[in-house]
Amino acid sequence: METADEAGFSRTFLMISESGEAKVYGFYTLSASIIPVKELPDEYSKSSLFPFPPY
C-alpha cells in the first residue's frame, strides 16, 4: 500500500536533529485537498474517522 506522500496526496516535512540521538523536533504536512472518508479505499477508511489528510 502506498503512503499518502508516495501517492501524491500530500507532502510531509520533518525537523530532526543532525547530531547525536535521532530526534524529531517537529513536522508539518501540506495537502492540496481533502478526501472524504467515504471516498477512501477500505484499507484507509477503516483506520480514520476524519477526512484524509486531516484538516
N, C-alpha and C positions, 0 to 999 in steps of 0.2 A: 504494500500500500504506500503510495506517495504521501509525503508530508505536504502541508499547505504551501510551504516555500517552494518545494520541488514542482508542485503543480501550477505555480504562478499565481496563487490566490493572495499571497502576502509575502512580505519580507521581514525577517526578524533580525535585529541587531543586538549584540551583546557588548557590555563594557566589562572586561576582565582584567585581572592583574597580569602584568608582564613578567614578574619575577616571583619567586617563592611558590607557595602553595597556590594552585589554580583556584580562583575565587571569582564568582560572578558578582559584580557591583551594581549592575542594572541592565535592563533590556527594554526594548520597545518594538512594536510590530506596526508596520504600515500596511494598509489594505485599501484597495480602490472601491470596494463594495462589501455588502453583507449578503450572505446567502441564508434564507430562512431555513430552519431546521427541517421542515417538512420536504425541502428540496434536496437535502443531503443524501448521499448513499447510506444504506443501513449501517455500515461499519463506523460512520461518523455520527449519525443521528442518535445512536444508542448511548453514546458517551457524553452528549451535550444537550443541555436544556436551553441554551442560548443560541442566537444566530451565529454563524461562522463566517469570519472570525468575530469574536465578541466585540461589542461596541461600548 
